[in-house]
Amino acid sequence: MKFRILNDEGVDRFRVYLAGSASEGEAPPRHLLSRENTSQNYKKDIFLQVGKKFSNKNNFGEYLVRVFDEFGVSRHEVIKDRNFWASVILFYFEQFAPLDENGFRKIAKDEKDANEKFLKYIPKRVSNQGEGLFFRHLALGPYQISEYNRDTKNKADVLLSGKINVWGDDIEQTAGRVEVISNKNLIEVIRMLYWDSSKGTLKKGFSSKGRPGNLLRLVGDLRNQVKLTKDWYSMDAEEIYDSLPPEYDDWKINS
Amino acid sequence: MTTRAFNYTGRKLIPSDCIHATLNGDNSSPPELELIFDLNSVDSLIDLPNDAEIFVDLSYRYSYMRFCWGVIEKPNPPDDLKLYELDSNSIASLHIRVVKDGNLLAQSNKLTLTTNQNTNTGNKNLIDLVYRDLGETPWLLEISQTETIPILVINEKWAQKLLSSGFKFEDDPVALNLIMPQVLRGVLTSILSETNDAGSVYYDDTSTWKGDWIRYARILNKEDLPESDEIETNLSVEMNRWIDKTVDLYCKEKKITTSLVEFMKGGIV
């Protein structure tokens, strides 16, 4: 189906739905994407597959990278477009906010944010010049991470293995740091330590704060300490892996 | 209070004054970096190994680019210095690093580059002044996340009393001198609490009050905003220190205490 994007009026109406009947299980207002007063054609033709199912964020991010490539849409064209990303969410809304067994939806809401309470679904503008959108968006986040890692062997699957309707604190702590998300060697180290290839998931306890050598310590305290004397960007994954302190030995044994 | 920083890492600091960097572009396409530096001319760096590699790192929010700049003995800038990979056409953070075998031997402080070199805030109004009955509260600062600029609300009873004494509130040096440093602190804290890189995000934002305030603060305090990619709910110690310094510089520029003392003596500076 040809992808259309919501205009400001459409985004406002989508927000009203999120604030009201969405949690009661009402079907998403997908008609907003076809009506002329609430949406418009995108400047380039993009066709998204209706009803396509995504098993995880990686699957979704890779799909968007592939489709945008096919239709000649670059990362720079779309990453600052709030309405574009709200429209992607609406297009696949049932997967971003699935019905539970009682027929309700859990709608993530940030009451403290005066700018955008539904920023998992409608990206928050962090500058009116359009210099950036809030990263913790359920569609923009996976797309950006997939795009940054498009040329790597494993395409950041370690960061995007979870369900597409979840953006947890562990991924936020990892992908939300420029010196982590931009360092492909470090992402590969994360994979070497915490990825269970047989299951295609992260190992149990990878983000448990009480466990030595956990992921949050690797990308937080340890990295901050190491970067005073080492340059992880110029070290390949094996070099970083070999230089880790003994607290990571248990994870290495099990890798 | 004097604070001393100790560097036990052996890492050298590449002084900012030996780096001349500009970002050229019209904000509609990736900007081009213009960068000149000569590490061999800096006395403190003369013992860097000849074969140590020089890297120029640029980042904007979650995007990053690295240029390999040759080695100390023979710097070799790339031909193409367009910042294709950054997610901004107008702003970038720059670090120069010298590395050998993964060891970081020297590093510059972060430099924030923008295509818009004019840092003046112009004559834009940074704050609105309104009067309202606030009960026993003398004043308060209202900051909205919408487009309106911050509002300084003054208790109308106070303002009226001043007026009856022949003063308009905005001309009363005591009142303003006591309030404005806290207003500056409140506004900066609010903006910088939004995201961990709000300072750089808003630096070239000429269309909102937040950009105006950040640029005004940077005119007062030339020191770069503390670098942090931590995800924190509260402002970092370094960020609070930066705000403290900015407020202190504001007070110095306005000679706040001198003005108050002189006023008490019967004259106004």
Boltz contact constraints between the chains, C-beta under 6 A:
constraints:
  - contact:
      token1: [A, 79]
      token2: [B, 87]
      max_distance: 6.0
  - contact:
      token1: [A, 114]
      token2: [B, 145]
      max_distance: 6.0
  - contact:
      token1: [A, 115]
      token2: [B, 145]
      max_distance: 6.0
  - contact:
      token1: [A, 126]
      token2: [B, 195]
      max_distance: 6.0
  - contact:
      token1: [A, 126]
      token2: [B, 201]
      max_distance: 6.0
  - contact:
      token1: [A, 127]
      token2: [B, 201]
      max_distance: 6.0
  - contact:
      token1: [A, 127]
      token2: [B, 205]
      max_distance: 6.0
  - contact:
      token1: [A, 128]
      token2: [B, 207]
      max_distance: 6.0
  - contact:
      token1: [A, 128]
      token2: [B, 208]
      max_distance: 6.0
  - contact:
      token1: [A, 129]
      token2: [B, 205]
      max_distance: 6.0
  - contact:
      token1: [A, 129]
      token2: [B, 207]
      max_distance: 6.0
  - contact:
      token1: [A, 131]
      token2: [B, 88]
      max_distance: 6.0
  - contact:
      token1: [A, 132]
      token2: [B, 61]
      max_distance: 6.0
  - contact:
      token1: [A, 132]
      token2: [B, 201]
      max_distance: 6.0
  - contact:
      token1: [A, 173]
      token2: [B, 231]
      max_distance: 6.0
  - contact:
      token1: [A, 176]
      token2: [B, 231]
      max_distance: 6.0
  - contact:
      token1: [A, 177]
      token2: [B, 229]
      max_distance: 6.0
  - contact:
      token1: [A, 178]
      token2: [B, 59]
      max_distance: 6.0
  - contact:
      token1: [A, 178]
      token2: [B, 62]
      max_distance: 6.0
  - contact:
      token1: [A, 178]
      token2: [B, 229]
      max_distance: 6.0
  - contact:
      token1: [A, 179]
      token2: [B, 229]
      max_distance: 6.0
  - contact:
      token1: [A, 181]
      token2: [B, 62]
      max_distance: 6.0
  - contact:
      token1: [A, 182]
      token2: [B, 64]
      max_distance: 6.0
  - contact:
      token1: [A, 228]
      token2: [B, 9]
      max_distance: 6.0
  - contact:
      token1: [A, 229]
      token2: [B, 9]
      max_distance: 6.0
  - contact:
      token1: [A, 229]
      token2: [B, 104]
      max_distance: 6.0
  - contact:
      token1: [A, 230]
      token2: [B, 102]
      max_distance: 6.0
  - contact:
      token1: [A, 230]
      token2: [B, 104]
      max_distance: 6.0
  - contact:
      token1: [A, 231]
      token2: [B, 99]
      max_distance: 6.0
  - contact:
      token1: [A, 231]
      token2: [B, 102]
      max_distance: 6.0
  - contact:
      token1: [A, 231]
      token2: [B, 104]
      max_distance: 6.0
  - contact:
      token1: [A, 234]
      token2: [B, 99]
      max_distance: 6.0
  - contact:
      token1: [A, 234]
      token2: [B, 102]
      max_distance: 6.0
  - contact:
      token1: [A, 235]
      token2: [B, 102]
      max_distance: 6.0
